[in-house]
Amino acid sequence: MSESTEERTGLRVHRVQAAYRQVAEQLKAQILSGELGAGTRLPNEAELTRLFGVSRSTVREALRLLASQQLVDTTRGATGGTFVSSPDATTVAEHLGGTLGLLVNTDGITVANLLDARLILEPSAARLAAQRAEPEALRALEATTVSTAKLSPSGGFVVHWDFHTTLVAATDNPLLRLMCQPVNAVLHGRLHRERIPREVWDRIDAEHVEIYRAVAEGDADSAEELTRQHLHSLRPLYEQMGAD
């Protein structure tokens, strides 16, 4: 086997990134650290060109890369420019859900991986919901515990989806919502409710009611355990439908 250049010279080399990536990485680091806060207007292209000592085309590529990562927004007009993004949790969750969906479709992440993540996150969220849920959040959760047996497959699925997203929202923790929503969104898009017998959905409806009652009564232990049992009971259905 021939000796590599690094082995022959004894040098440790970190390959230099393209100039636009170096510019983007420096700006990204300042955005993520909070040095450049949400809504901050970045210097214009000419100023960034002088600051970084690169060409204007390099600056444009760097800004495009940051925009693709949802870190900056560019607007046109007299008051336009490039600004540090101010995304909300819903927008970020939707973006993550799309990316996760692509990974699942290309076998980067499996349905089993998603189910594992859900089993770790959602029971803990149910515990927090039991401890923290405000009356308005409890009313919203109760509204999703209706019987879905007579609903259309798509209508019933929306109600079930709403129960789980509303349960996590009841924690009043945006980060938990951000973590759970993309996972559930991908699973929701891959399953086929119409293939499941009605009596199974009756059982699922009843389990939702039990979880709601535990949350409403502030019984954190029961809320967590019931949610864990519920997800375990759903797993074979998800795996069966996700495999098609």
C-alpha positions as CSV (number, residue, x, y, z in Angstrom):
1,M,0.0,0.0,0.0
2,S,1.4,3.4,-1.0
3,E,2.3,5.9,1.7
4,S,0.0,8.9,1.9
5,T,1.4,12.5,1.6
6,E,0.5,13.1,5.3
7,E,2.3,10.0,6.4
8,R,5.4,10.8,4.3
9,T,5.7,14.4,5.4
10,G,4.6,14.0,9.0
11,L,2.3,17.0,8.7
12,R,-1.2,17.2,10.2
13,V,-3.3,19.1,7.7
14,H,-6.8,20.6,8.1
15,R,-7.9,21.4,4.6
16,V,-8.9,25.0,4.1
17,Q,-12.6,25.5,3.4
18,A,-13.8,27.5,0.4
19,A,-13.7,31.2,1.1
20,Y,-17.5,31.6,1.2
21,R,-17.7,28.8,3.8
22,Q,-15.2,30.5,6.0
23,V,-17.1,33.8,5.8
24,A,-20.4,32.0,6.5
25,E,-18.9,30.1,9.5
26,Q,-17.6,33.3,11.1
27,L,-21.0,35.0,10.7
28,K,-22.8,31.8,11.9
29,A,-20.7,31.6,15.0
30,Q,-21.6,35.2,16.0
31,I,-25.3,34.6,15.3
32,L,-25.4,31.4,17.4
33,S,-23.5,33.0,20.2
34,G,-26.0,35.9,20.3
35,E,-23.3,38.4,19.4
36,L,-25.5,39.2,16.4
37,G,-29.0,39.1,17.8
38,A,-32.2,38.3,16.1
39,G,-33.3,41.2,13.8
40,T,-29.7,42.6,13.5
41,R,-29.0,44.1,10.1
42,L,-25.7,42.8,8.7
43,P,-23.4,45.2,6.8
44,N,-24.1,45.4,3.1
45,E,-22.3,43.3,0.6
46,A,-19.7,46.0,-0.2
47,E,-18.9,46.4,3.6
48,L,-18.7,42.7,4.1
49,T,-16.4,42.4,1.1
50,R,-14.0,45.0,2.7
51,L,-14.3,43.5,6.2
52,F,-13.4,39.9,5.1
53,G,-11.1,40.8,2.2
54,V,-12.9,38.7,-0.3
55,S,-14.8,39.2,-3.5
56,R,-18.5,40.2,-3.6
57,S,-19.4,36.9,-5.2
58,T,-17.9,35.1,-2.1
59,V,-20.0,37.2,0.2
60,R,-23.1,36.5,-1.8
61,E,-22.5,32.7,-1.6
62,A,-21.9,33.0,2.1
63,L,-25.2,34.8,2.6
64,R,-27.0,32.3,0.5
65,L,-25.6,29.5,2.6
66,L,-26.8,31.2,5.8
67,A,-30.2,31.8,4.3
68,S,-30.5,28.1,3.4
69,Q,-29.8,27.3,7.1
70,Q,-32.6,29.7,8.1
71,L,-30.1,32.0,9.9
72,V,-30.6,35.2,7.8
73,D,-33.3,36.7,5.7
74,T,-32.8,39.1,2.8
75,T,-35.3,41.7,1.8
76,R,-35.3,44.1,-1.1
77,G,-36.2,47.8,-1.4
78,A,-35.1,51.0,0.3
79,T,-35.3,49.5,3.8
80,G,-34.1,46.1,2.7
81,G,-31.0,44.3,3.5
82,T,-29.8,41.1,5.2
83,F,-31.1,40.5,8.8
84,V,-30.5,37.8,11.4
85,S,-33.6,35.6,11.4
86,S,-36.2,35.7,14.1
87,P,-37.8,32.3,13.6
88,D,-40.6,30.9,15.7
89,A,-40.7,27.4,17.1
90,T,-43.4,26.3,14.6
91,T,-41.3,27.4,11.6
92,V,-38.2,25.7,12.8
93,A,-40.2,22.5,13.6
94,E,-41.6,22.4,10.1
95,H,-38.2,22.8,8.6
96,L,-36.8,20.0,10.8
97,G,-39.8,17.8,9.9
98,G,-39.0,18.2,6.2
99,T,-35.4,17.4,6.7
100,L,-36.2,14.3,8.9
101,G,-38.6,13.1,6.2
102,L,-35.9,13.2,3.6
103,L,-33.5,11.3,5.9
104,V,-36.1,8.6,6.4
105,N,-36.8,8.4,2.7
106,T,-33.1,7.9,2.0
107,D,-32.6,5.4,4.8
108,G,-30.5,7.8,6.9
109,I,-33.0,7.4,9.7
110,T,-35.4,4.5,10.2
111,V,-39.0,4.5,11.5
112,A,-37.7,2.6,14.4
113,N,-35.3,5.4,15.2
114,L,-38.2,7.9,15.2
115,L,-40.2,5.6,17.5
116,D,-37.3,5.4,19.9
117,A,-37.0,9.1,20.0
118,R,-40.7,9.6,20.6
119,L,-40.7,7.0,23.4
120,I,-37.9,8.9,25.2
121,L,-39.4,12.4,24.7
122,E,-43.2,12.1,25.0
123,P,-43.7,10.3,28.4
124,S,-41.4,12.9,30.0
125,A,-43.5,15.7,28.3
126,A,-46.6,14.1,29.8
127,R,-45.1,14.3,33.2
128,L,-44.3,18.0,32.8
129,A,-47.7,18.7,31.4
130,A,-49.3,17.1,34.6
131,Q,-47.1,19.4,36.7
132,R,-47.5,22.6,34.7
133,A,-50.5,22.6,32.4
134,E,-52.7,25.8,32.7
135,P,-56.5,25.5,32.5
136,E,-56.5,26.7,28.9
137,A,-54.0,24.0,27.9
138,L,-56.1,21.4,29.7
139,R,-59.3,22.5,27.9
140,A,-57.4,22.2,24.6
141,L,-56.2,18.7,25.5
142,E,-59.6,17.6,26.5
143,A,-61.0,18.8,23.2
144,T,-58.8,16.2,21.4
145,T,-60.1,13.2,23.4
146,V,-63.2,12.8,21.3
147,S,-64.2,9.4,19.9
148,T,-62.9,9.1,16.3
149,A,-64.6,5.8,15.3
150,K,-67.2,7.6,13.1
151,L,-64.7,10.0,11.6
152,S,-63.1,9.6,8.2
153,P,-59.6,8.0,8.3
154,S,-58.0,11.4,7.6
155,G,-60.2,13.2,10.1
156,G,-59.5,10.7,12.8
157,F,-55.8,10.9,12.2
158,V,-55.9,14.7,12.6
159,V,-57.6,14.3,16.0
160,H,-55.0,11.7,17.2
161,W,-52.2,13.9,15.9
162,D,-53.7,16.9,17.7
163,F,-53.8,15.0,21.0
164,H,-50.1,14.3,21.0
165,T,-49.0,17.8,19.8
166,T,-51.4,19.4,22.4
167,L,-50.0,17.2,25.1
168,V,-46.5,18.4,24.5
169,A,-47.6,22.0,24.1
170,A,-49.2,21.7,27.6
171,T,-45.7,21.6,29.0
172,D,-45.2,25.2,28.1
173,N,-41.7,24.3,27.0
174,P,-41.0,25.4,23.4
175,L,-37.9,23.3,23.1
176,L,-39.8,20.1,23.9
177,R,-42.4,21.0,21.3
178,L,-39.6,21.7,18.8
179,M,-38.0,18.3,19.5
180,C,-41.3,16.3,19.4
181,Q,-43.2,17.9,16.6
182,P,-40.8,17.0,13.7
183,V,-40.6,13.4,14.8
184,N,-44.4,13.0,15.0
185,A,-44.9,14.9,11.7
186,V,-42.8,12.4,9.9
187,L,-44.5,9.4,11.5
188,H,-47.9,10.9,10.8
189,G,-47.1,11.3,7.1
190,R,-46.0,7.6,6.7
191,L,-49.0,5.8,8.4
192,H,-52.3,4.7,6.9
193,R,-55.1,4.9,9.4
194,E,-57.6,3.2,7.1
195,R,-55.7,-0.1,7.4
196,I,-56.3,-0.3,11.1
197,P,-59.5,-2.1,12.5
198,R,-62.0,0.2,14.2
199,E,-61.7,-1.5,17.6
200,V,-58.0,-0.6,17.7
201,W,-58.8,3.1,17.3
202,D,-61.5,2.7,20.0
203,R,-58.8,1.5,22.3
204,I,-56.5,4.3,21.3
205,D,-59.2,6.9,22.0
206,A,-59.8,5.4,25.5
207,E,-56.0,5.5,26.2
208,H,-56.0,9.2,25.3
209,V,-58.8,9.9,27.8
210,E,-56.8,8.1,30.5
211,I,-53.7,10.2,29.8
212,Y,-55.8,13.4,29.8
213,R,-57.4,12.6,33.1
214,A,-53.9,11.9,34.7
215,V,-52.6,15.2,33.4
216,A,-55.8,17.1,34.5
217,E,-55.5,15.6,38.0
218,G,-51.8,16.6,38.2
219,D,-50.8,12.9,38.6
220,A,-47.3,13.1,36.9
221,D,-46.4,9.5,37.6
222,S,-49.5,8.1,36.0
223,A,-49.4,10.6,33.1
224,E,-45.8,9.5,32.3
225,E,-46.5,5.8,32.6
226,L,-49.8,5.8,30.7
227,T,-48.1,7.7,27.9
228,R,-45.2,5.2,27.8
229,Q,-47.6,2.3,27.7
230,H,-49.7,4.0,25.0
231,L,-46.7,4.5,22.8
232,H,-45.5,0.9,23.3
233,S,-48.9,-0.4,22.3
234,L,-48.8,1.8,19.1
235,R,-45.3,0.7,18.1
236,P,-46.3,-2.5,16.2
237,L,-48.9,-0.5,14.2
238,Y,-46.3,2.1,13.3
239,E,-43.7,-0.5,12.3
240,Q,-46.2,-2.4,10.2
241,M,-47.4,0.6,8.4
242,G,-44.0,2.3,8.1
243,A,-42.6,-0.9,6.5
244,D,-45.0,-0.6,3.5
